[in-house]
Amino acid sequence: MNFNFSKIEGFKPLEVTNQEIKLNGSEYIGVPTLTTLAFQYKNSQMNFLECIITVNQEKNIVTTPMQGRDGTIKEYISDGDYSISVDAAVCSSIINQTSQNDYNDSHAYPLSQLEDVIKFLKIKDTLEVHSDFLTLFDIDSVVIKNYGFVQETHSNRQSFNIQMLSDTAYEIKISQDATINQ
């Protein structure tokens, strides 16, 4: 089997910027895309220079079974949350290895980086996300649904997968009933 990688040679991942991108992301639904990603929560931030993000669209559908009839009655309600999968890794590496200590540090398990990632994954609140790829879908906040770690064959690398749901802030206004105040 022959593969043509000539289209990939000059590829650069989508980067986190402050630019407004107004594109329809529908052609990217279900397409794993190499990009950058930044999480922010209050005053803390975590950046991934390279990760693979896949976005899928869920639907909210109510199904009602009918007695004596096969199947269900389906009522389309609305588009649901975006389901987001992130594949990323942390690793220990030092670019300019000038001494034996640098070499040893670059081959060490990335414990401190992994602890930082886990702190973000354990937050029980909405996280801000910054990614040009997620901007295509108007996603700027998420909640972590689940995550898992994959054993690597390298001593200095730890891969993980994060499953997230898009989150949209809604403001609910309660109007007072005129008879309550009487």
Backbone hydrogen bonds in HBPLUS format (Angstrom, degrees):
<---DONOR---> <-ACCEPTOR-->    atom                        ^
c    i                          cat <-CA-CA->   ^        H-A-AA   ^      H-
h    n   atom  resd res      DA  || num        DHA   H-A  angle D-A-AA Bond
n    s   type  num  typ     dist DA aas  dist angle  dist       angle   num
A0008-ILE N   A0005-PHE O   3.00 MM   3  5.37 149.0  2.10 111.4 120.7     1
A0011-PHE N   A0008-ILE O   2.97 MM   3  5.15 164.7  2.00 120.6 122.8     2
A0036-THR N   A0014-LEU O   2.83 MM  22  6.09 124.2  2.15 152.7 169.0     3
A0028-TYR N   A0025-GLY O   2.81 MM   3  5.38 158.3  1.86 121.8 129.3     4
A0029-ILE N   A0026-SER O   3.32 MM   3  5.35 169.3  2.33 105.2 108.2     5
A0031-VAL N   A0028-TYR O   3.09 MM   3  5.21 166.5  2.11 128.0 126.3     6
A0030-GLY N   A0055-VAL O   2.70 MM  25  5.50 164.0  1.73 161.0 163.0     7
A0033-THR N   A0053-ILE O   2.92 MM  20  5.35 159.5  1.96 138.2 144.4     8
A0053-ILE N   A0033-THR O   2.94 MM  20  5.35 162.0  1.98 147.6 145.8     9
A0035-THR N   A0051-CYS O   2.88 MM  16  5.61 164.8  1.90 165.2 170.4    10
A0051-CYS N   A0035-THR O   2.90 MM  16  5.61 139.5  2.07 157.4 166.4    11
A0037-LEU N   A0048-PHE O   3.00 MM  11  5.19 158.4  2.05 147.6 153.1    12
A0048-PHE N   A0037-LEU O   2.73 MM  11  5.19 155.6  1.79 165.1 170.9    13
A0038-ALA N   A0130-HIS O   2.97 MM  92  5.03 139.2  2.14 136.6 147.9    14
A0130-HIS N   A0038-ALA O   2.84 MM  92  5.03 148.1  1.94 145.6 152.9    15
A0039-PHE N   A0046-MET O   2.78 MM   7  5.16 158.4  1.83 154.5 160.2    16
A0046-MET N   A0039-PHE O   2.93 MM   7  5.16 156.1  1.99 142.2 147.4    17
A0040-GLN N   A0128-GLU O   2.84 MM  88  4.99 148.4  1.94 145.2 145.4    18
A0128-GLU N   A0040-GLN O   2.94 MM  88  4.99 154.8  2.00 167.7 160.1    19
A0041-TYR N   A0044-SER O   2.94 MM   3  5.34 161.5  1.98 148.5 154.0    20
A0044-SER N   A0041-TYR O   2.92 MM   3  5.34 166.9  1.94 139.1 138.4    21
A0052-ILE N   A0087-ASP O   2.91 MM  35  5.12 166.0  1.93 148.9 153.1    22
A0087-ASP N   A0052-ILE O   2.86 MM  35  5.12 160.4  1.90 147.9 154.6    23
A0054-THR N   A0085-SER O   2.89 MM  31  5.15 154.2  1.95 146.4 154.4    24
A0085-SER N   A0054-THR O   2.86 MM  31  5.15 163.9  1.89 153.3 158.8    25
A0056-ASN N   A0083-SER O   2.82 MM  27  5.07 157.8  1.86 150.4 157.6    26
A0083-SER N   A0056-ASN O   2.72 MM  27  5.07 161.9  1.75 153.2 158.5    27
A0058-GLU N   A0081-ASP O   3.14 MM  23  5.70 154.6  2.20 150.8 158.7    28
A0080-GLY N   A0058-GLU O   2.78 MM  22  4.79 157.0  1.83 128.8 126.9    29
A0060-ASN N   A0078-SER O   2.86 MM  18  5.31 173.8  1.86 163.7 162.9    30
A0077-ILE N   A0060-ASN O   3.12 MM  17  5.56 153.4  2.19 161.7 162.1    31
A0078-SER N   A0060-ASN O   3.42 MM  18  5.31 159.1  2.47 134.0 139.2    32
A0062-VAL N   A0075-GLU O   3.11 MM  13  5.25 160.3  2.15 154.8 153.5    33
A0075-GLU N   A0062-VAL O   2.89 MM  13  5.25 155.6  1.95 154.8 162.1    34
A0064-THR N   A0073-ILE O   2.85 MM   9  5.07 154.3  1.91 143.0 151.7    35
A0073-ILE N   A0064-THR O   2.84 MM   9  5.07 170.8  1.85 140.7 141.7    36
A0069-ARG N   A0066-MET O   3.14 MM   3  5.49 150.9  2.23 136.7 133.2    37
A0166-SER N   A0082-TYR O   2.95 MM  84  5.17 155.1  2.02 144.9 151.4    38
A0084-ILE N   A0164-MET O   2.86 MM  80  4.98 177.1  1.86 145.3 146.2    39
A0164-MET N   A0084-ILE O   2.77 MM  80  4.98 165.0  1.79 153.3 157.5    40
A0086-VAL N   A0162-ILE O   2.84 MM  76  5.04 159.4  1.89 149.7 155.9    41
A0162-ILE N   A0086-VAL O   2.84 MM  76  5.04 156.9  1.89 145.0 152.8    42
A0088-ALA N   A0160-PHE O   3.07 MM  72  5.67 168.4  2.09 160.4 164.1    43
A0160-PHE N   A0088-ALA O   2.89 MM  72  5.67 156.2  1.95 158.1 155.6    44
A0090-VAL N   A0158-GLN O   2.99 MM  68  5.47 154.1  2.06 143.6 148.8    45
A0158-GLN N   A0090-VAL O   2.88 MM  68  5.47 156.9  1.93 162.0 168.6    46
A0092-SER N   A0156-ASN O   2.88 MM  64  5.20 146.2  2.00 139.5 150.3    47
A0103-TYR N   A0099-SER O   3.11 MM   4  6.46 157.1  2.16 147.2 153.7    48
A0104-ASN N   A0100-GLN O   2.89 MM   4  6.18 159.2  1.93 150.8 156.1    49
A0105-ASP N   A0101-ASN O   2.82 MM   4  6.02 158.8  1.86 151.1 157.2    50
A0106-SER N   A0102-ASP O   2.91 MM   4  6.08 150.9  2.00 146.3 153.9    51
A0107-HIS N   A0104-ASN O   3.21 MM   3  5.27 143.5  2.36  98.1 108.4    52
A0108-ALA N   A0105-ASP O   3.27 MM   3  5.14 164.6  2.29 101.8 105.9    53
A0111-LEU N   A0109-TYR O   2.80 MM   2  5.62 141.2  1.95 105.9  94.8    54
A0114-LEU N   A0110-PRO O   2.97 MM   4  6.12 158.8  2.02 155.0 161.7    55
A0115-GLU N   A0111-LEU O   2.90 MM   4  6.13 154.1  1.97 151.5 158.5    56
A0116-ASP N   A0112-SER O   3.13 MM   4  6.38 151.6  2.21 142.7 149.4    57
A0117-VAL N   A0113-GLN O   3.06 MM   4  6.40 154.6  2.12 146.6 153.3    58
A0118-ILE N   A0114-LEU O   2.92 MM   4  6.17 164.5  1.95 154.3 158.1    59
A0119-LYS N   A0115-GLU O   3.03 MM   4  6.23 150.7  2.12 144.2 151.6    60
A0120-PHE N   A0116-ASP O   3.35 MM   4  6.70 155.1  2.42 145.0 149.7    61
A0121-LEU N   A0117-VAL O   2.97 MM   4  6.29 158.2  2.02 151.2 158.2    62
A0122-LYS N   A0118-ILE O   2.97 MM   4  6.08 136.6  2.17 147.8 157.3    63
A0123-ILE N   A0120-PHE O   3.24 MM   3  5.48 163.9  2.27 108.5 113.4    64
A0127-LEU N   A0142-VAL O   2.79 MM  15  5.36 168.7  1.81 163.0 165.5    65
A0142-VAL N   A0127-LEU O   2.84 MM  15  5.36 155.0  1.90 151.8 160.1    66
A0129-VAL N   A0140-ASP O   2.98 MM  11  5.09 162.2  2.01 118.3 122.1    67
A0135-THR N   A0131-SER O   2.95 MM   4  6.16 142.5  2.09 148.8 160.1    68
A0136-LEU N   A0133-PHE O   3.11 MM   3  5.51 142.8  2.26 105.9 115.6    69
A0137-PHE N   A0134-LEU O   3.01 MM   3  5.45 149.8  2.11 108.9 117.6    70
A0139-ILE N   A0134-LEU O   3.08 MM   5  5.30 168.8  2.10 141.8 140.7    71
A0138-ASP N   A0135-THR O   2.98 MM   3  4.70 167.1  2.00 105.6 109.0    72
A0167-ASP N   A0141-SER O   2.87 MM  26  5.36 151.3  1.95 141.4 134.6    73
A0143-VAL N   A0165-LEU O   2.96 MM  22  5.50 149.8  2.06 151.6 161.3    74
A0165-LEU N   A0143-VAL O   3.01 MM  22  5.50 155.7  2.07 153.2 161.1    75
A0145-LYS N   A0163-GLN O   2.73 MM  18  5.40 155.8  1.79 147.0 152.7    76
A0146-ASN N   A0163-GLN O   3.22 MM  17  5.21 156.9  2.28 133.0 137.4    77
A0163-GLN N   A0146-ASN O   2.77 MM  17  5.21 175.4  1.77 161.5 159.9    78
A0148-GLY N   A0161-ASN O   2.96 MM  13  5.39 149.8  2.05 148.6 156.5    79
A0161-ASN N   A0148-GLY O   2.87 MM  13  5.39 155.5  1.93 152.7 159.3    80
A0150-VAL N   A0159-SER O   3.03 MM   9  5.29 167.2  2.04 129.2 132.6    81
A0180-ILE N   A0177-ASP O   3.09 MM   3  5.55 150.5  2.18 112.2 120.5    82
